[in-house]
Amino acid sequence: MPLRASVVGAGVVGLYTALALAGLGYEVVVYEAVEPGAGASTRNANVLHVVQPPPGRNRRRLARAGARLHRICAERLGYTIMETRLIIPALTPIEEAMLPVLGAALKALAPHATVKILSRSQALKLEPALTRLTRRAVMVDGYGVVDSRELLKTLVEAIGSTGSQILKGTVSRITPRGLQFGDGTLEEGYSIAVNAAGEGAARLAEASGAGSYKVDLIGGIMKLYSGPSLESIIAPFPRPGPGKGGALIPQLDGRLLAGPSWGSPKGGLWRRYFRLLSEPPERQVAEVRGVRTVARKRDFILTTQYTPGLRAVHLIGIESPGLTAAPALAVEVLKALGFKDNEFCGMRL
Ligand SMILES: Cc1cc2nc3c(=O)[nH]c(=O)nc-3n(C[C@H](O)[C@H](O)[C@H](O)COP(=O)(O)OP(=O)(O)OC[C@H]3O[C@@H](n4cnc5c(N)ncnc54)[C@H](O)[C@@H]3O)c2cc1C
């Protein structure tokens, strides 16, 4: 009898985890309530981040490892990463005076990255679409942009090629005997269950007796424009307040993404983005809304639940930069399950 594992949720984290378990020889079944990519995994800004949360957080460690693993997995599995950089222009004398402080702060949050202060002409050479009001700029190298729909499709195909399956089903509880579904049926025969249910993960963990987790669900809005097609991610000079703030982000299909704006959409924020460009953006072609699942202390929570028949791992609060961290979260799940010397995307870890 082959060893069987189950994963709840076919987002980028669940699919990467399923692939990692299949790599260990498990026959994996992924249960998805709606369809693969129905959650935040296709409703995000598509950025592989470099600047990370402050030290000491899982989000920082796993996003850094994930960004590295994405480069290996993209080559192995066949999805595209557009390599790019972040540019933050200083548009006023005050912002220009603050630029060295901003550069030092970014370097502290991304010690492994190249962080440089650019002259006006260097900045405009790297990003010709920047506003001519640019006085100087700070640049952080090493960013990536993916097409999360292409990534999800690639992961679904890769899982199919291992003989594992993605089935439709809403899991209401993980029990020592197996998975229980909304209609009361029980699916037995798994020795591993991974809860990667995104927005629904805290609820599922609690229903499964894995503890109680408070999460906040915060909406984010992104607007997509037909152009201009940028070379770099351009962000406004940061202002005090929570969150990374949004940016103008070039997409793989040539469109321009503005955002995300968190909470209520404020007209002023969009105008702030467009002041960064020398020409106004082209036609707005879409608006995308996603939900960020934010847990206590704004960190990723990974908790295990061992019973004689079943080892379960619950992933809670997988907010931004969860897309960046996804392959590293899969490796972290293997470690939590007690597997050592894991192979991932053809690489021994
Ligand atoms: C607006 C926005 C912008 C973002 N931008 C970035 C970015 O640029 N870079 C970055 O790194 N991160 C970004 N993020 C974060 C990133 O998108 C998420 O961290 C990541 O997609 C989480 O993936 P996931 O697989 O954990 O969850 P999800 O993609 O939400 O997947 C969970 C899946 O589980 C299914 N499900 C839920 N409950 C059940 C159940 N009971 N039974 C079966 N299935 C169930 C859902 O239908 C869903 O398909 C952004 C997030 C938002 C909201």
The ligand as an SDF file (V2000), in Angstrom:
LIG
                    3D

 53 58  0  0  0  0  0  0  0  0999 V2000
   -3.8350   42.0170   -2.2620 C   0  0  0  0  0  0  0  0  0  0  0  0
   -2.7180   41.0800   -1.9420 C   0  0  0  0  0  0  0  0  0  0  0  0
   -1.4700   41.2580   -2.5250 C   0  0  0  0  0  0  0  0  0  0  0  0
   -0.4290   40.3740   -2.2150 C   0  0  0  0  0  0  0  0  0  0  0  0
    0.7720   40.5290   -2.8590 N   0  0  0  0  0  0  0  0  0  0  0  0
    1.7740   39.6560   -2.5900 C   0  0  0  0  0  0  0  0  0  0  0  0
    3.0090   39.7690   -3.2830 C   0  0  0  0  0  0  0  0  0  0  0  0
    3.1900   40.6080   -4.1810 O   0  0  0  0  0  0  0  0  0  0  0  0
    4.0150   38.9140   -2.9390 N   0  0  0  0  0  0  0  0  0  0  0  0
    3.8610   37.9760   -1.9620 C   0  0  0  0  0  0  0  0  0  0  0  0
    4.8240   37.2590   -1.6750 O   0  0  0  0  0  0  0  0  0  0  0  0
    2.6710   37.8010   -1.3460 N   0  0  0  0  0  0  0  0  0  0  0  0
    1.6240   38.6040   -1.6440 C   0  0  0  0  0  0  0  0  0  0  0  0
    0.4210   38.4460   -1.0350 N   0  0  0  0  0  0  0  0  0  0  0  0
    0.2390   37.2930   -0.1190 C   0  0  0  0  0  0  0  0  0  0  0  0
   -0.0100   35.9870   -0.8900 C   0  0  0  0  0  0  0  0  0  0  0  0
   -0.9200   36.1790   -1.9500 O   0  0  0  0  0  0  0  0  0  0  0  0
   -0.5690   34.9360    0.0840 C   0  0  0  0  0  0  0  0  0  0  0  0
    0.2460   34.9170    1.2370 O   0  0  0  0  0  0  0  0  0  0  0  0
   -0.5830   33.5450   -0.5320 C   0  0  0  0  0  0  0  0  0  0  0  0
   -1.2340   33.5310   -1.7710 O   0  0  0  0  0  0  0  0  0  0  0  0
   -1.2660   32.5660    0.4340 C   0  0  0  0  0  0  0  0  0  0  0  0
   -1.4070   31.3470   -0.2310 O   0  0  0  0  0  0  0  0  0  0  0  0
   -2.1780   30.1600    0.4370 P   0  0  0  0  0  0  0  0  0  0  0  0
   -2.0110   28.9760   -0.4490 O   0  0  0  0  0  0  0  0  0  0  0  0
   -1.7780   30.0440    1.8700 O   0  0  0  0  0  0  0  0  0  0  0  0
   -3.7200   30.6350    0.5050 O   0  0  0  0  0  0  0  0  0  0  0  0
   -4.8390   30.7300   -0.6210 P   0  0  0  0  0  0  0  0  0  0  0  0
   -4.3040   31.0880   -1.9390 O   0  0  0  0  0  0  0  0  0  0  0  0
   -5.9140   31.6030   -0.0600 O   0  0  0  0  0  0  0  0  0  0  0  0
   -5.3720   29.2350   -0.7530 O   0  0  0  0  0  0  0  0  0  0  0  0
   -6.2110   28.6110    0.1730 C   0  0  0  0  0  0  0  0  0  0  0  0
   -7.1530   27.6910   -0.5870 C   0  0  0  0  0  0  0  0  0  0  0  0
   -7.8540   26.8820    0.3480 O   0  0  0  0  0  0  0  0  0  0  0  0
   -9.1900   26.7280   -0.0810 C   0  0  0  0  0  0  0  0  0  0  0  0
   -9.9580   26.4060    1.1270 N   0  0  0  0  0  0  0  0  0  0  0  0
  -10.2600   27.2270    2.1680 C   0  0  0  0  0  0  0  0  0  0  0  0
  -10.9240   26.5410    3.1160 N   0  0  0  0  0  0  0  0  0  0  0  0
  -11.0440   25.2620    2.6630 C   0  0  0  0  0  0  0  0  0  0  0  0
  -11.6270   24.0760    3.2070 C   0  0  0  0  0  0  0  0  0  0  0  0
  -12.2160   24.0810    4.4170 N   0  0  0  0  0  0  0  0  0  0  0  0
  -11.5780   22.9290    2.4920 N   0  0  0  0  0  0  0  0  0  0  0  0
  -10.9650   22.9110    1.2630 C   0  0  0  0  0  0  0  0  0  0  0  0
  -10.3960   24.0060    0.7110 N   0  0  0  0  0  0  0  0  0  0  0  0
  -10.4270   25.1620    1.4060 C   0  0  0  0  0  0  0  0  0  0  0  0
   -9.5350   28.0760   -0.7130 C   0  0  0  0  0  0  0  0  0  0  0  0
  -10.5960   27.9400   -1.6320 O   0  0  0  0  0  0  0  0  0  0  0  0
   -8.2170   28.4350   -1.3950 C   0  0  0  0  0  0  0  0  0  0  0  0
   -8.1610   27.9880   -2.7410 O   0  0  0  0  0  0  0  0  0  0  0  0
   -0.6410   39.3050   -1.3170 C   0  0  0  0  0  0  0  0  0  0  0  0
   -1.9010   39.1140   -0.7360 C   0  0  0  0  0  0  0  0  0  0  0  0
   -2.9360   39.9870   -1.0400 C   0  0  0  0  0  0  0  0  0  0  0  0
   -4.2810   39.7490   -0.4420 C   0  0  0  0  0  0  0  0  0  0  0  0
  1  2  1  0
  2  3  1  0
  2 52  2  0
  3  4  2  0
  4  5  1  0
  4 50  1  0
  5  6  2  0
  6  7  1  0
  6 13  1  0
  7  8  2  0
  7  9  1  0
  9 10  1  0
 10 11  2  0
 10 12  1  0
 12 13  2  0
 13 14  1  0
 14 15  1  0
 14 50  1  0
 15 16  1  0
 16 17  1  0
 16 18  1  0
 18 19  1  0
 18 20  1  0
 20 21  1  0
 20 22  1  0
 22 23  1  0
 23 24  1  0
 24 25  2  0
 24 26  1  0
 24 27  1  0
 27 28  1  0
 28 29  2  0
 28 30  1  0
 28 31  1  0
 31 32  1  0
 32 33  1  0
 33 34  1  0
 33 48  1  0
 34 35  1  0
 35 36  1  0
 35 46  1  0
 36 37  1  0
 36 45  1  0
 37 38  2  0
 38 39  1  0
 39 40  1  0
 39 45  2  0
 40 41  1  0
 40 42  2  0
 42 43  1  0
 43 44  2  0
 44 45  1  0
 46 47  1  0
 46 48  1  0
 48 49  1  0
 50 51  2  0
 51 52  1  0
 52 53  1  0
M  END
$$$$
